[in-house]
Amino acid sequence: MSKNDSGDRRLCGSDVLVRNDEELLTTVVDGELIGMSVEQGACYGFNSVGTHIWELLAEPRSIDNLCGQLKNEYDVGDDECLREVLELVEDLRAEGLVKLSAS
């Protein structure tokens, strides 16, 4: 599988994503996730919000659903939340860590 599962198409709010953690070894240290991909030869560090998003993506969720949940838990506006979530999940998708879900 290529790192980017859908070509160059940008993600949008209705896209449903799920994490692709088959090859990712993870641990949580002080509330922040540290991951290592043996296949990619890379290590990843997530802040507490990124860790929470990673946990939420254990089950398929739309980006809109992620933003709705995050806005209920954090003091963040609609536009900022969508912009920051899209930035993170685009980066994760480029690394092969999340993928579009068939659900």
Biopython code that builds the backbone (N, CA, C, O; Angstrom):
import numpy as np
from Bio.PDB.StructureBuilder import StructureBuilder

atoms = [
    (1, "MET", "N", (0.834, -1.176, 0.000)),
    (1, "MET", "CA", (0.000, 0.000, 0.000)),
    (1, "MET", "C", (0.877, 1.237, 0.000)),
    (1, "MET", "O", (1.874, 1.308, 0.719)),
    (2, "SER", "N", (0.502, 2.191, -0.798)),
    (2, "SER", "CA", (1.259, 3.428, -0.809)),
    (2, "SER", "C", (0.928, 4.219, 0.447)),
    (2, "SER", "O", (-0.105, 4.001, 1.080)),
    (3, "LYS", "N", (1.811, 5.129, 0.794)),
    (3, "LYS", "CA", (1.587, 5.938, 1.980)),
    (3, "LYS", "C", (0.294, 6.728, 1.867)),
    (3, "LYS", "O", (-0.459, 6.815, 2.837)),
    (4, "ASN", "N", (0.023, 7.302, 0.711)),
    (4, "ASN", "CA", (-1.159, 8.119, 0.526)),
    (4, "ASN", "C", (-2.206, 7.287, -0.179)),
    (4, "ASN", "O", (-2.075, 7.012, -1.372)),
    (5, "ASP", "N", (-3.244, 6.878, 0.534)),
    (5, "ASP", "CA", (-4.206, 5.909, 0.030)),
    (5, "ASP", "C", (-5.219, 6.457, -0.953)),
    (5, "ASP", "O", (-6.025, 5.687, -1.475)),
    (6, "SER", "N", (-5.218, 7.736, -1.225)),
    (6, "SER", "CA", (-6.221, 8.272, -2.141)),
    (6, "SER", "C", (-5.649, 9.319, -3.074)),
    (6, "SER", "O", (-6.331, 10.288, -3.410)),
    (7, "GLY", "N", (-4.412, 9.140, -3.494)),
    (7, "GLY", "CA", (-3.824, 10.092, -4.421)),
    (7, "GLY", "C", (-3.615, 11.433, -3.750)),
    (7, "GLY", "O", (-3.280, 11.516, -2.569)),
    (8, "ASP", "N", (-3.819, 12.478, -4.529)),
    (8, "ASP", "CA", (-3.570, 13.829, -4.023)),
    (8, "ASP", "C", (-4.832, 14.515, -3.524)),
    (8, "ASP", "O", (-4.794, 15.706, -3.218)),
    (9, "ARG", "N", (-5.943, 13.803, -3.433)),
    (9, "ARG", "CA", (-7.198, 14.413, -3.017)),
    (9, "ARG", "C", (-7.116, 14.887, -1.573)),
    (9, "ARG", "O", (-6.700, 14.148, -0.680)),
    (10, "ARG", "N", (-7.519, 16.132, -1.365)),
    (10, "ARG", "CA", (-7.558, 16.687, -0.013)),
    (10, "ARG", "C", (-8.740, 16.095, 0.739)),
    (10, "ARG", "O", (-9.780, 15.801, 0.149)),
    (11, "LEU", "N", (-8.573, 15.927, 2.023)),
    (11, "LEU", "CA", (-9.655, 15.432, 2.866)),
    (11, "LEU", "C", (-10.684, 16.531, 3.104)),
    (11, "LEU", "O", (-10.375, 17.720, 3.020)),
    (12, "CYS", "N", (-11.910, 16.113, 3.401)),
    (12, "CYS", "CA", (-12.963, 17.057, 3.763)),
    (12, "CYS", "C", (-13.696, 16.524, 4.983)),
    (12, "CYS", "O", (-13.461, 15.393, 5.407)),
    (13, "GLY", "N", (-14.582, 17.332, 5.545)),
    (13, "GLY", "CA", (-15.254, 17.009, 6.799)),
    (13, "GLY", "C", (-16.037, 15.719, 6.790)),
    (13, "GLY", "O", (-16.144, 15.055, 7.821)),
    (14, "SER", "N", (-16.589, 15.346, 5.642)),
    (14, "SER", "CA", (-17.411, 14.128, 5.595)),
    (14, "SER", "C", (-16.586, 12.854, 5.427)),
    (14, "SER", "O", (-17.126, 11.754, 5.544)),
    (15, "ASP", "N", (-15.294, 12.985, 5.154)),
    (15, "ASP", "CA", (-14.451, 11.793, 5.006)),
    (15, "ASP", "C", (-14.363, 11.043, 6.326)),
    (15, "ASP", "O", (-14.202, 11.640, 7.390)),
    (16, "VAL", "N", (-14.471, 9.719, 6.234)),
    (16, "VAL", "CA", (-14.390, 8.851, 7.405)),
    (16, "VAL", "C", (-13.003, 8.218, 7.428)),
    (16, "VAL", "O", (-12.571, 7.594, 6.458)),
    (17, "LEU", "N", (-12.320, 8.390, 8.546)),
    (17, "LEU", "CA", (-10.958, 7.889, 8.704)),
    (17, "LEU", "C", (-10.897, 6.874, 9.839)),
    (17, "LEU", "O", (-11.741, 6.856, 10.735)),
    (18, "VAL", "N", (-9.888, 6.044, 9.771)),
    (18, "VAL", "CA", (-9.580, 5.118, 10.855)),
    (18, "VAL", "C", (-8.059, 4.997, 10.904)),
    (18, "VAL", "O", (-7.380, 5.097, 9.883)),
    (19, "ARG", "N", (-7.545, 4.782, 12.097)),
    (19, "ARG", "CA", (-6.088, 4.675, 12.187)),
    (19, "ARG", "C", (-5.629, 3.352, 11.583)),
    (19, "ARG", "O", (-6.356, 2.358, 11.576)),
    (20, "ASN", "N", (-4.417, 3.376, 11.083)),
    (20, "ASN", "CA", (-3.787, 2.220, 10.465)),
    (20, "ASN", "C", (-2.588, 1.873, 11.336)),
    (20, "ASN", "O", (-1.444, 2.161, 10.984)),
    (21, "ASP", "N", (-2.865, 1.254, 12.469)),
    (21, "ASP", "CA", (-1.799, 1.056, 13.457)),
    (21, "ASP", "C", (-1.249, -0.361, 13.486)),
    (21, "ASP", "O", (-0.670, -0.784, 14.486)),
    (22, "GLU", "N", (-1.427, -1.096, 12.391)),
    (22, "GLU", "CA", (-0.936, -2.475, 12.364)),
    (22, "GLU", "C", (0.565, -2.562, 12.588)),
    (22, "GLU", "O", (1.045, -3.494, 13.233)),
    (23, "GLU", "N", (1.299, -1.605, 12.062)),
    (23, "GLU", "CA", (2.755, -1.641, 12.158)),
    (23, "GLU", "C", (3.312, -0.633, 13.159)),
    (23, "GLU", "O", (4.528, -0.465, 13.257)),
    (24, "LEU", "N", (2.424, 0.043, 13.911)),
    (24, "LEU", "CA", (2.867, 1.096, 14.809)),
    (24, "LEU", "C", (2.901, 0.593, 16.243)),
    (24, "LEU", "O", (1.880, 0.174, 16.789)),
    (25, "LEU", "N", (4.067, 0.637, 16.841)),
    (25, "LEU", "CA", (4.238, 0.301, 18.251)),
    (25, "LEU", "C", (4.054, 1.586, 19.049)),
    (25, "LEU", "O", (4.705, 2.588, 18.753)),
    (26, "THR", "N", (3.177, 1.577, 20.059)),
    (26, "THR", "CA", (2.891, 2.814, 20.773)),
    (26, "THR", "C", (2.975, 2.632, 22.277)),
    (26, "THR", "O", (2.834, 1.530, 22.806)),
    (27, "THR", "N", (3.207, 3.745, 22.943)),
    (27, "THR", "CA", (3.112, 3.836, 24.386)),
    (27, "THR", "C", (2.719, 5.264, 24.719)),
    (27, "THR", "O", (2.949, 6.177, 23.926)),
    (28, "VAL", "N", (2.137, 5.457, 25.873)),
    (28, "VAL", "CA", (1.751, 6.786, 26.321)),
    (28, "VAL", "C", (2.647, 7.165, 27.499)),
    (28, "VAL", "O", (2.771, 6.413, 28.466)),
    (29, "VAL", "N", (3.267, 8.341, 27.404)),
    (29, "VAL", "CA", (4.139, 8.853, 28.454)),
    (29, "VAL", "C", (3.615, 10.230, 28.842)),
    (29, "VAL", "O", (3.542, 11.127, 28.003)),
    (30, "ASP", "N", (3.253, 10.400, 30.103)),
    (30, "ASP", "CA", (2.713, 11.673, 30.599)),
    (30, "ASP", "C", (1.569, 12.186, 29.736)),
    (30, "ASP", "O", (1.495, 13.381, 29.450)),
    (31, "GLY", "N", (0.679, 11.295, 29.321)),
    (31, "GLY", "CA", (-0.497, 11.674, 28.563)),
    (31, "GLY", "C", (-0.268, 11.939, 27.093)),
    (31, "GLY", "O", (-1.177, 12.380, 26.390)),
    (32, "GLU", "N", (0.945, 11.673, 26.618)),
    (32, "GLU", "CA", (1.258, 11.906, 25.203)),
    (32, "GLU", "C", (1.749, 10.617, 24.561)),
    (32, "GLU", "O", (2.563, 9.890, 25.130)),
    (33, "LEU", "N", (1.239, 10.350, 23.368)),
    (33, "LEU", "CA", (1.556, 9.115, 22.664)),
    (33, "LEU", "C", (2.904, 9.217, 21.954)),
    (33, "LEU", "O", (3.216, 10.225, 21.320)),
    (34, "ILE", "N", (3.682, 8.169, 22.073)),
    (34, "ILE", "CA", (4.925, 8.004, 21.327)),
    (34, "ILE", "C", (4.731, 6.757, 20.478)),
    (34, "ILE", "O", (4.344, 5.709, 20.997)),
    (35, "GLY", "N", (4.991, 6.857, 19.192)),
    (35, "GLY", "CA", (4.818, 5.716, 18.309)),
    (35, "GLY", "C", (6.064, 5.469, 17.486)),
    (35, "GLY", "O", (6.807, 6.397, 17.165)),
    (36, "MET", "N", (6.288, 4.205, 17.145)),
    (36, "MET", "CA", (7.422, 3.844, 16.306)),
    (36, "MET", "C", (6.932, 2.895, 15.221)),
    (36, "MET", "O", (6.278, 1.889, 15.496)),
    (37, "SER", "N", (7.263, 3.241, 13.988)),
    (37, "SER", "CA", (6.944, 2.384, 12.858)),
    (37, "SER", "C", (8.217, 1.703, 12.410)),
    (37, "SER", "O", (9.129, 2.347, 11.892)),
    (38, "VAL", "N", (8.278, 0.397, 12.610)),
    (38, "VAL", "CA", (9.444, -0.366, 12.174)),
    (38, "VAL", "C", (9.505, -0.342, 10.649)),
    (38, "VAL", "O", (10.578, -0.194, 10.064)),
    (39, "GLU", "N", (8.336, -0.491, 10.010)),
    (39, "GLU", "CA", (8.263, -0.504, 8.553)),
    (39, "GLU", "C", (8.782, 0.799, 7.945)),
    (39, "GLU", "O", (9.525, 0.776, 6.964)),
    (40, "GLN", "N", (8.389, 1.936, 8.529)),
    (40, "GLN", "CA", (8.800, 3.240, 8.013)),
    (40, "GLN", "C", (10.157, 3.677, 8.558)),
    (40, "GLN", "O", (10.792, 4.571, 8.000)),
    (41, "GLY", "N", (10.600, 3.052, 9.643)),
    (41, "GLY", "CA", (11.841, 3.485, 10.283)),
    (41, "GLY", "C", (11.700, 4.872, 10.875)),
    (41, "GLY", "O", (12.629, 5.677, 10.817)),
    (42, "ALA", "N", (10.518, 5.156, 11.455)),
    (42, "ALA", "CA", (10.247, 6.499, 11.958)),
    (42, "ALA", "C", (9.600, 6.439, 13.335)),
    (42, "ALA", "O", (8.909, 5.481, 13.683)),
    (43, "CYS", "N", (9.847, 7.494, 14.105)),
    (43, "CYS", "CA", (9.201, 7.666, 15.405)),
    (43, "CYS", "C", (8.292, 8.884, 15.327)),
    (43, "CYS", "O", (8.573, 9.843, 14.608)),
    (44, "TYR", "N", (7.200, 8.830, 16.080)),
    (44, "TYR", "CA", (6.219, 9.905, 16.075)),
    (44, "TYR", "C", (5.897, 10.290, 17.504)),
    (44, "TYR", "O", (5.834, 9.435, 18.388)),
    (45, "GLY", "N", (5.694, 11.572, 17.728)),
    (45, "GLY", "CA", (5.276, 12.068, 19.026)),
    (45, "GLY", "C", (4.013, 12.886, 18.869)),
    (45, "GLY", "O", (3.925, 13.730, 17.977)),
    (46, "PHE", "N", (3.036, 12.646, 19.723)),
    (46, "PHE", "CA", (1.764, 13.351, 19.676)),
    (46, "PHE", "C", (1.597, 14.153, 20.965)),
    (46, "PHE", "O", (1.909, 13.658, 22.048)),
    (47, "ASN", "N", (1.112, 15.374, 20.856)),
    (47, "ASN", "CA", (0.761, 16.107, 22.068)),
    (47, "ASN", "C", (-0.534, 15.512, 22.625)),
    (47, "ASN", "O", (-1.057, 14.546, 22.070)),
    (48, "SER", "N", (-1.045, 16.069, 23.699)),
    (48, "SER", "CA", (-2.217, 15.468, 24.340)),
    (48, "SER", "C", (-3.445, 15.488, 23.436)),
    (48, "SER", "O", (-4.220, 14.531, 23.446)),
    (49, "VAL", "N", (-3.644, 16.543, 22.660)),
    (49, "VAL", "CA", (-4.797, 16.594, 21.752)),
    (49, "VAL", "C", (-4.610, 15.594, 20.613)),
    (49, "VAL", "O", (-5.550, 14.886, 20.252)),
    (50, "GLY", "N", (-3.418, 15.531, 20.052)),
    (50, "GLY", "CA", (-3.133, 14.549, 19.007)),
    (50, "GLY", "C", (-3.316, 13.128, 19.515)),
    (50, "GLY", "O", (-3.809, 12.265, 18.788)),
    (51, "THR", "N", (-2.923, 12.880, 20.759)),
    (51, "THR", "CA", (-3.111, 11.566, 21.374)),
    (51, "THR", "C", (-4.599, 11.249, 21.486)),
    (51, "THR", "O", (-5.020, 10.124, 21.216)),
    (52, "HIS", "N", (-5.387, 12.235, 21.883)),
    (52, "HIS", "CA", (-6.835, 12.038, 22.000)),
    (52, "HIS", "C", (-7.445, 11.743, 20.626)),
    (52, "HIS", "O", (-8.294, 10.859, 20.509)),
    (53, "ILE", "N", (-7.030, 12.462, 19.602)),
    (53, "ILE", "CA", (-7.527, 12.208, 18.244)),
    (53, "ILE", "C", (-7.146, 10.798, 17.818)),
    (53, "ILE", "O", (-7.969, 10.088, 17.241)),
    (54, "TRP", "N", (-5.919, 10.380, 18.090)),
    (54, "TRP", "CA", (-5.473, 9.025, 17.756)),
    (54, "TRP", "C", (-6.369, 7.989, 18.429)),
    (54, "TRP", "O", (-6.777, 7.010, 17.803)),
    (55, "GLU", "N", (-6.670, 8.210, 19.699)),
    (55, "GLU", "CA", (-7.550, 7.287, 20.426)),
    (55, "GLU", "C", (-8.942, 7.248, 19.789)),
    (55, "GLU", "O", (-9.523, 6.173, 19.646)),
    (56, "LEU", "N", (-9.477, 8.400, 19.410)),
    (56, "LEU", "CA", (-10.794, 8.457, 18.779)),
    (56, "LEU", "C", (-10.818, 7.723, 17.443)),
    (56, "LEU", "O", (-11.841, 7.152, 17.064)),
    (57, "LEU", "N", (-9.697, 7.738, 16.733)),
    (57, "LEU", "CA", (-9.632, 7.096, 15.419)),
    (57, "LEU", "C", (-9.419, 5.587, 15.498)),
    (57, "LEU", "O", (-9.170, 4.947, 14.476)),
    (58, "ALA", "N", (-9.514, 5.014, 16.691)),
    (58, "ALA", "CA", (-9.484, 3.551, 16.813)),
    (58, "ALA", "C", (-10.706, 2.964, 16.111)),
    (58, "ALA", "O", (-10.669, 1.831, 15.632)),
    (59, "GLU", "N", (-11.787, 3.739, 16.054)),
    (59, "GLU", "CA", (-13.006, 3.372, 15.335)),
    (59, "GLU", "C", (-13.186, 4.372, 14.199)),
    (59, "GLU", "O", (-12.823, 5.539, 14.345)),
    (60, "PRO", "N", (-13.738, 3.936, 13.073)),
    (60, "PRO", "CA", (-13.956, 4.873, 11.959)),
    (60, "PRO", "C", (-14.793, 6.079, 12.396)),
    (60, "PRO", "O", (-15.837, 5.923, 13.029)),
    (61, "ARG", "N", (-14.324, 7.278, 12.053)),
    (61, "ARG", "CA", (-15.021, 8.528, 12.383)),
    (61, "ARG", "C", (-14.822, 9.521, 11.260)),
    (61, "ARG", "O", (-13.772, 9.566, 10.620)),
    (62, "SER", "N", (-15.844, 10.309, 11.035)),
    (62, "SER", "CA", (-15.693, 11.389, 10.067)),
    (62, "SER", "C", (-14.908, 12.529, 10.719)),
    (62, "SER", "O", (-14.852, 12.648, 11.943)),
    (63, "ILE", "N", (-14.322, 13.336, 9.893)),
    (63, "ILE", "CA", (-13.603, 14.507, 10.400)),
    (63, "ILE", "C", (-14.585, 15.439, 11.103)),
    (63, "ILE", "O", (-14.252, 16.028, 12.132)),
    (64, "ASP", "N", (-15.793, 15.575, 10.555)),
    (64, "ASP", "CA", (-16.814, 16.396, 11.214)),
    (64, "ASP", "C", (-17.136, 15.850, 12.605)),
    (64, "ASP", "O", (-17.307, 16.626, 13.546)),
    (65, "ASN", "N", (-17.220, 14.521, 12.747)),
    (65, "ASN", "CA", (-17.486, 13.904, 14.041)),
    (65, "ASN", "C", (-16.345, 14.201, 15.013)),
    (65, "ASN", "O", (-16.584, 14.531, 16.174)),
    (66, "LEU", "N", (-15.107, 14.083, 14.535)),
    (66, "LEU", "CA", (-13.952, 14.400, 15.383)),
    (66, "LEU", "C", (-14.044, 15.834, 15.886)),
    (66, "LEU", "O", (-13.879, 16.095, 17.077)),
    (67, "CYS", "N", (-14.311, 16.761, 14.969)),
    (67, "CYS", "CA", (-14.386, 18.172, 15.350)),
    (67, "CYS", "C", (-15.521, 18.422, 16.335)),
    (67, "CYS", "O", (-15.362, 19.188, 17.285)),
    (68, "GLY", "N", (-16.657, 17.783, 16.115)),
    (68, "GLY", "CA", (-17.776, 17.944, 17.043)),
    (68, "GLY", "C", (-17.405, 17.513, 18.445)),
    (68, "GLY", "O", (-17.724, 18.195, 19.419)),
    (69, "GLN", "N", (-16.736, 16.385, 18.546)),
    (69, "GLN", "CA", (-16.328, 15.895, 19.866)),
    (69, "GLN", "C", (-15.272, 16.808, 20.488)),
    (69, "GLN", "O", (-15.345, 17.128, 21.674)),
    (70, "LEU", "N", (-14.301, 17.222, 19.693)),
    (70, "LEU", "CA", (-13.237, 18.078, 20.224)),
    (70, "LEU", "C", (-13.780, 19.430, 20.671)),
    (70, "LEU", "O", (-13.333, 19.963, 21.687)),
    (71, "LYS", "N", (-14.733, 19.994, 19.936)),
    (71, "LYS", "CA", (-15.311, 21.287, 20.315)),
    (71, "LYS", "C", (-16.081, 21.182, 21.629)),
    (71, "LYS", "O", (-16.184, 22.163, 22.365)),
    (72, "ASN", "N", (-16.620, 20.003, 21.930)),
    (72, "ASN", "CA", (-17.296, 19.795, 23.216)),
    (72, "ASN", "C", (-16.314, 19.687, 24.376)),
    (72, "ASN", "O", (-16.674, 19.942, 25.525)),
    (73, "GLU", "N", (-15.077, 19.308, 24.076)),
    (73, "GLU", "CA", (-14.092, 19.062, 25.126)),
    (73, "GLU", "C", (-13.065, 20.177, 25.280)),
    (73, "GLU", "O", (-12.455, 20.312, 26.340)),
    (74, "TYR", "N", (-12.867, 20.975, 24.237)),
    (74, "TYR", "CA", (-11.848, 22.025, 24.248)),
    (74, "TYR", "C", (-12.484, 23.351, 23.833)),
    (74, "TYR", "O", (-13.512, 23.373, 23.156)),
    (75, "ASP", "N", (-11.876, 24.429, 24.235)),
    (75, "ASP", "CA", (-12.332, 25.764, 23.863)),
    (75, "ASP", "C", (-11.737, 26.112, 22.501)),
    (75, "ASP", "O", (-10.674, 26.726, 22.409)),
    (76, "VAL", "N", (-12.443, 25.710, 21.448)),
    (76, "VAL", "CA", (-11.950, 25.934, 20.087)),
    (76, "VAL", "C", (-13.144, 26.216, 19.182)),
    (76, "VAL", "O", (-14.203, 25.604, 19.320)),
    (77, "GLY", "N", (-12.958, 27.147, 18.260)),
    (77, "GLY", "CA", (-14.016, 27.488, 17.326)),
    (77, "GLY", "C", (-14.092, 26.508, 16.160)),
    (77, "GLY", "O", (-13.184, 25.707, 15.941)),
    (78, "ASP", "N", (-15.188, 26.590, 15.422)),
    (78, "ASP", "CA", (-15.432, 25.679, 14.296)),
    (78, "ASP", "C", (-14.301, 25.696, 13.274)),
    (78, "ASP", "O", (-13.738, 24.652, 12.945)),
    (79, "ASP", "N", (-13.970, 26.894, 12.769)),
    (79, "ASP", "CA", (-12.973, 27.001, 11.706)),
    (79, "ASP", "C", (-11.592, 26.551, 12.162)),
    (79, "ASP", "O", (-10.899, 25.833, 11.442)),
    (80, "GLU", "N", (-11.195, 26.972, 13.353)),
    (80, "GLU", "CA", (-9.877, 26.589, 13.866)),
    (80, "GLU", "C", (-9.795, 25.083, 14.081)),
    (80, "GLU", "O", (-8.788, 24.457, 13.749)),
    (81, "CYS", "N", (-10.853, 24.504, 14.636)),
    (81, "CYS", "CA", (-10.857, 23.064, 14.890)),
    (81, "CYS", "C", (-10.726, 22.298, 13.577)),
    (81, "CYS", "O", (-9.887, 21.406, 13.457)),
    (82, "LEU", "N", (-11.544, 22.639, 12.605)),
    (82, "LEU", "CA", (-11.494, 21.940, 11.324)),
    (82, "LEU", "C", (-10.125, 22.094, 10.671)),
    (82, "LEU", "O", (-9.568, 21.120, 10.164)),
    (83, "ARG", "N", (-9.582, 23.301, 10.680)),
    (83, "ARG", "CA", (-8.272, 23.550, 10.066)),
    (83, "ARG", "C", (-7.178, 22.712, 10.733)),
    (83, "ARG", "O", (-6.357, 22.100, 10.050)),
    (84, "GLU", "N", (-7.171, 22.688, 12.068)),
    (84, "GLU", "CA", (-6.115, 21.965, 12.774)),
    (84, "GLU", "C", (-6.280, 20.454, 12.675)),
    (84, "GLU", "O", (-5.292, 19.731, 12.550)),
    (85, "VAL", "N", (-7.516, 19.971, 12.731)),
    (85, "VAL", "CA", (-7.744, 18.528, 12.585)),
    (85, "VAL", "C", (-7.359, 18.083, 11.178)),
    (85, "VAL", "O", (-6.705, 17.054, 11.009)),
    (86, "LEU", "N", (-7.764, 18.857, 10.163)),
    (86, "LEU", "CA", (-7.388, 18.496, 8.793)),
    (86, "LEU", "C", (-5.875, 18.465, 8.621)),
    (86, "LEU", "O", (-5.341, 17.569, 7.967)),
    (87, "GLU", "N", (-5.187, 19.438, 9.204)),
    (87, "GLU", "CA", (-3.721, 19.469, 9.103)),
    (87, "GLU", "C", (-3.111, 18.209, 9.716)),
    (87, "GLU", "O", (-2.230, 17.587, 9.123)),
    (88, "LEU", "N", (-3.584, 17.839, 10.901)),
    (88, "LEU", "CA", (-3.047, 16.646, 11.561)),
    (88, "LEU", "C", (-3.362, 15.382, 10.774)),
    (88, "LEU", "O", (-2.466, 14.577, 10.520)),
    (89, "VAL", "N", (-4.622, 15.193, 10.384)),
    (89, "VAL", "CA", (-4.969, 13.929, 9.727)),
    (89, "VAL", "C", (-4.370, 13.836, 8.324)),
    (89, "VAL", "O", (-4.100, 12.734, 7.846)),
    (90, "GLU", "N", (-4.161, 14.962, 7.664)),
    (90, "GLU", "CA", (-3.451, 14.929, 6.371)),
    (90, "GLU", "C", (-2.014, 14.451, 6.581)),
    (90, "GLU", "O", (-1.506, 13.642, 5.806)),
    (91, "ASP", "N", (-1.361, 14.955, 7.634)),
    (91, "ASP", "CA", (0.002, 14.512, 7.949)),
    (91, "ASP", "C", (0.023, 13.025, 8.295)),
    (91, "ASP", "O", (0.899, 12.288, 7.842)),
    (92, "LEU", "N", (-0.945, 12.592, 9.100)),
    (92, "LEU", "CA", (-1.011, 11.181, 9.474)),
    (92, "LEU", "C", (-1.268, 10.305, 8.253)),
    (92, "LEU", "O", (-0.692, 9.225, 8.125)),
    (93, "ARG", "N", (-2.125, 10.769, 7.367)),
    (93, "ARG", "CA", (-2.418, 9.998, 6.151)),
    (93, "ARG", "C", (-1.190, 9.915, 5.254)),
    (93, "ARG", "O", (-0.912, 8.865, 4.677)),
    (94, "ALA", "N", (-0.454, 11.018, 5.136)),
    (94, "ALA", "CA", (0.757, 11.020, 4.314)),
    (94, "ALA", "C", (1.790, 10.026, 4.839)),
    (94, "ALA", "O", (2.574, 9.471, 4.069)),
    (95, "GLU", "N", (1.786, 9.805, 6.153)),
    (95, "GLU", "CA", (2.711, 8.844, 6.772)),
    (95, "GLU", "C", (2.151, 7.426, 6.780)),
    (95, "GLU", "O", (2.826, 6.494, 7.217)),
    (96, "GLY", "N", (0.916, 7.259, 6.299)),
    (96, "GLY", "CA", (0.296, 5.940, 6.286)),
    (96, "GLY", "C", (-0.272, 5.526, 7.629)),
    (96, "GLY", "O", (-0.559, 4.347, 7.834)),
    (97, "LEU", "N", (-0.444, 6.471, 8.557)),
    (97, "LEU", "CA", (-0.919, 6.155, 9.900)),
    (97, "LEU", "C", (-2.433, 6.184, 10.020)),
    (97, "LEU", "O", (-2.984, 5.565, 10.930)),
    (98, "VAL", "N", (-3.123, 6.890, 9.124)),
    (98, "VAL", "CA", (-4.580, 6.821, 9.040)),
    (98, "VAL", "C", (-4.950, 6.595, 7.580)),
    (98, "VAL", "O", (-4.191, 6.919, 6.665)),
    (99, "LYS", "N", (-6.127, 6.036, 7.393)),
    (99, "LYS", "CA", (-6.593, 5.763, 6.038)),
    (99, "LYS", "C", (-8.079, 6.042, 5.953)),
    (99, "LYS", "O", (-8.783, 6.052, 6.963)),
    (100, "LEU", "N", (-8.547, 6.266, 4.740)),
    (100, "LEU", "CA", (-9.982, 6.401, 4.526)),
    (100, "LEU", "C", (-10.626, 5.076, 4.842)),
    (100, "LEU", "O", (-10.120, 4.019, 4.465)),
    (101, "SER", "N", (-11.753, 5.135, 5.540)),
    (101, "SER", "CA", (-12.453, 3.921, 5.929)),
    (101, "SER", "C", (-13.508, 3.585, 4.892)),
    (101, "SER", "O", (-14.094, 4.468, 4.266)),
    (102, "ALA", "N", (-13.738, 2.303, 4.723)),
    (102, "ALA", "CA", (-14.781, 1.851, 3.818)),
    (102, "ALA", "C", (-16.163, 2.018, 4.442)),
    (102, "ALA", "O", (-17.170, 1.933, 3.739)),
    (103, "SER", "N", (-16.226, 2.257, 5.771)),
    (103, "SER", "CA", (-17.530, 2.383, 6.446)),
    (103, "SER", "C", (-18.138, 3.729, 6.201)),
    (103, "SER", "O", (-19.232, 4.010, 6.691)),
]
sb = StructureBuilder()
sb.init_structure("model")
sb.init_model(0)
sb.init_chain("A")
sb.init_seg("    ")
for serial, (resi, resn, name, xyz) in enumerate(atoms, 1):
    if name == "N":
        sb.init_residue(resn, " ", resi, " ")
    sb.init_atom(name, np.array(xyz, "f"), 0.0, 1.0, " ", f" {name:<3s}", serial, name[0])
structure = sb.get_structure()
